């Protein structure tokens, strides 16, 4: 959900949609995990794969965000340890 809150902060025109999406994804993931936990049979072994699948999905989303951010940030030529936001008017 924090990923969507961060996106909403920088995309005010899509803030409501992003907040609702994050909330619904959180509810869905917790619901599926709790359901599989309560089954207590052979299907509940899928519960081990669910966190792995979610981590891979989150990694993919973060990679897309990183690529999008690279287009908005340019490195500072004087000091390579910092980055300066690109001037949108330039």
CORKA-V325019 format. One record per helix or strand of 3 or more residues. SS is the DSSP state (helix for helix, strand for strand). FROM is the first residue (numbers start at 0). TO is the last residue. If there is no record, write none. Layout:
ss/from/to
SS/FROM/TO
SS/FROM/TO
//
This chain:
ss/from/to
helix/1/9
helix/11/38
helix/41/69
strand/72/74
strand/82/84
//
